[in-house]
Amino acid sequence: MKRLKIIAYKRKLKHKTDYRKRIALLAGHMPRLVVRKSLRKIAVQLVDFGANGDKVITSSSSLELKKHGWKYSFANLPAAYLTGLLIGNKASKLNIKKAILDLGLSRSVPGSSQYALVRGAIDSGLDVPCSKDVLPDESRILGKHIAEYSKTAASDKQFSYYKKEGLSIADMPKIVENLKSKLVKN
């Protein structure tokens, strides 16, 4: 007598999808704000579930900040916040008012760049159910923690790109504030 081998979903075996979490998110019947972070950038999509699979409504990436004059890292906390403002503006143009956060398999860390992106989306008018305790504070959004750390950096290799490009890290909070006011007007 042969034994039947029960095979789990392929994406579950490869640790790409948590199906319990996915079903819980889909039960909300709202578009999902899908946030993905890599070492070089932060990407976000508004995704809606359909009978034929997921449909991306709109998306944004921190690389879009180049068009607005951003010359710093595309993966840090201020870049995430500004990317959240971008996706929130796109959502408002498409008349999307609410979304539910989907972090995928990444850990939920309070004050992280994923939550900075959520704060940017909320500040631009998108309603994302989220506790205020997990959102980063204003000083971290502006990058003041990066400017402070750069003063005590032990190695010349840290922040060498900024030095090579002639960018002042101390000016980052002002630049974030300017971009924020520019993106909130749109």
C-alpha positions as CSV (number, residue, x, y, z in Angstrom):
1,M,0.0,0.0,0.0
2,K,1.4,3.4,-1.1
3,R,1.4,6.3,1.3
4,L,0.1,9.6,-0.1
5,K,2.5,12.4,0.5
6,I,0.7,15.7,1.4
7,I,2.4,18.5,-0.4
8,A,2.0,22.0,1.0
9,Y,1.7,25.0,-1.2
10,K,4.9,25.8,-3.2
11,R,5.1,29.4,-1.9
12,K,4.7,28.2,1.6
13,L,7.5,25.7,1.3
14,K,9.8,28.4,-0.1
15,H,8.8,30.7,2.8
16,K,7.4,33.3,0.4
17,T,3.8,33.4,1.6
18,D,2.1,33.1,4.9
19,Y,-1.3,31.9,3.9
20,R,-3.0,32.4,7.3
21,K,-1.9,36.1,7.3
22,R,-3.0,36.5,3.6
23,I,-6.5,35.1,4.3
24,A,-6.9,37.5,7.3
25,L,-5.8,40.5,5.1
26,L,-8.2,39.5,2.3
27,A,-11.1,39.2,4.8
28,G,-11.0,43.0,5.2
29,H,-12.3,43.6,1.7
30,M,-10.1,46.6,1.3
31,P,-7.1,47.3,-0.9
32,R,-3.8,46.3,0.7
33,L,-0.9,48.7,1.1
34,V,1.9,46.2,0.3
35,V,5.3,47.4,1.6
36,R,8.5,45.8,0.6
37,K,12.0,46.9,1.6
38,S,15.3,46.0,0.1
39,L,18.8,47.2,0.9
40,R,18.7,49.8,-1.8
41,K,15.1,51.0,-2.0
42,I,11.5,50.8,-0.6
43,A,8.7,49.8,-2.8
44,V,5.0,50.1,-2.1
45,Q,1.9,49.0,-4.0
46,L,-1.9,49.3,-3.5
47,V,-3.2,45.9,-4.4
48,D,-6.8,44.7,-4.7
49,F,-7.8,41.0,-4.7
50,G,-9.8,39.7,-7.6
51,A,-11.2,36.4,-8.8
52,N,-8.2,36.0,-11.2
53,G,-5.6,37.0,-8.6
54,D,-4.2,40.2,-7.2
55,K,-4.4,43.4,-9.2
56,V,-2.0,46.2,-8.6
57,I,-3.9,49.5,-8.6
58,T,-0.9,51.8,-8.3
59,S,2.6,51.6,-7.0
60,S,5.5,53.8,-6.0
61,S,9.1,53.4,-5.2
62,S,11.6,55.5,-3.3
63,L,13.6,55.8,-6.5
64,E,10.8,58.2,-7.7
65,L,12.2,60.7,-5.2
66,K,15.0,61.4,-7.7
67,K,12.5,63.4,-9.7
68,H,11.9,65.6,-6.7
69,G,15.5,66.3,-6.0
70,W,16.3,63.6,-3.4
71,K,20.0,62.8,-3.4
72,Y,20.3,60.8,-0.2
73,S,19.8,57.1,0.4
74,F,16.6,55.5,-1.0
75,A,16.3,53.0,1.8
76,N,16.4,55.2,5.0
77,L,13.6,56.4,7.2
78,P,13.1,59.8,5.6
79,A,13.0,58.3,2.1
80,A,10.4,55.8,3.3
81,Y,8.2,58.6,4.7
82,L,8.4,60.6,1.5
83,T,7.6,57.5,-0.5
84,G,4.5,57.1,1.7
85,L,3.5,60.6,0.8
86,L,3.9,59.7,-2.9
87,I,1.6,56.6,-2.7
88,G,-0.9,58.5,-0.6
89,N,-1.1,61.2,-3.3
90,K,-1.6,58.6,-6.0
91,A,-4.3,56.9,-3.9
92,S,-6.2,60.2,-3.5
93,K,-6.1,60.9,-7.2
94,L,-7.6,57.4,-7.7
95,N,-10.2,58.1,-5.0
96,I,-8.9,55.4,-2.7
97,K,-9.6,56.4,0.9
98,K,-8.7,53.3,3.0
99,A,-6.2,50.5,2.8
100,I,-4.9,47.8,5.1
101,L,-1.2,47.3,5.7
102,D,0.5,44.2,4.3
103,L,4.1,43.7,5.5
104,G,4.4,40.2,4.0
105,L,7.0,38.1,5.8
106,S,9.0,41.0,7.2
107,R,8.8,41.5,10.9
108,S,6.7,44.3,12.4
109,V,9.2,46.5,14.2
110,P,7.8,49.7,15.8
111,G,9.5,52.8,14.4
112,S,10.9,51.0,11.3
113,S,11.0,52.4,7.8
114,Q,7.9,50.4,6.9
115,Y,6.0,52.3,9.5
116,A,7.6,55.6,8.4
117,L,6.0,54.8,5.0
118,V,2.7,54.2,6.6
119,R,2.9,57.5,8.4
120,G,3.6,59.2,5.1
121,A,0.6,57.6,3.6
122,I,-1.6,58.6,6.6
123,D,-0.2,62.2,6.4
124,S,-1.2,62.4,2.8
125,G,-4.8,61.4,3.5
126,L,-4.9,57.6,3.2
127,D,-6.7,55.9,6.1
128,V,-4.5,53.0,7.2
129,P,-5.6,51.3,10.5
130,C,-2.4,51.5,12.6
131,S,-1.5,52.2,16.2
132,K,0.1,55.5,16.8
133,D,2.7,53.7,19.1
134,V,4.4,52.0,16.2
135,L,4.8,55.1,14.0
136,P,8.2,56.9,14.2
137,D,8.4,60.3,15.8
138,E,8.9,63.5,13.8
139,S,12.7,63.8,14.5
140,R,13.3,60.4,13.0
141,I,11.1,61.2,10.0
142,L,13.2,64.3,9.3
143,G,16.4,62.3,9.6
144,K,17.8,64.1,12.6
145,H,19.0,60.8,14.0
146,I,21.1,60.3,10.9
147,A,22.6,63.8,11.1
148,E,23.5,63.2,14.8
149,Y,25.0,59.8,14.1
150,S,27.1,61.2,11.2
151,K,28.9,63.5,13.7
152,T,30.1,60.5,15.7
153,A,30.8,58.2,12.8
154,A,34.0,56.2,13.6
155,S,35.0,55.4,10.1
156,D,35.7,57.6,7.1
157,K,33.9,54.9,5.0
158,Q,30.6,55.6,6.6
159,F,28.7,58.3,4.7
160,S,31.5,58.4,2.1
161,Y,29.0,58.6,-0.7
162,Y,27.5,61.8,0.7
163,K,31.0,63.3,1.2
164,K,32.0,62.3,-2.4
165,E,28.9,63.9,-3.8
166,G,29.3,67.0,-1.7
167,L,26.1,66.5,0.3
168,S,25.8,67.7,3.8
169,I,24.1,65.3,6.2
170,A,23.3,68.2,8.5
171,D,21.1,69.6,5.8
172,M,19.0,66.4,5.5
173,P,16.2,67.6,8.0
174,K,15.7,70.8,6.0
175,I,15.6,69.0,2.7
176,V,13.1,66.4,4.0
177,E,10.9,69.3,5.4
178,N,11.0,71.1,2.0
179,L,10.1,67.9,0.1
180,K,7.4,67.1,2.6
181,S,5.7,70.5,2.1
182,K,6.1,70.1,-1.7
183,L,4.5,66.6,-1.8
184,V,1.7,67.4,0.7
185,K,0.5,70.3,-1.6
186,N,0.1,67.9,-4.5
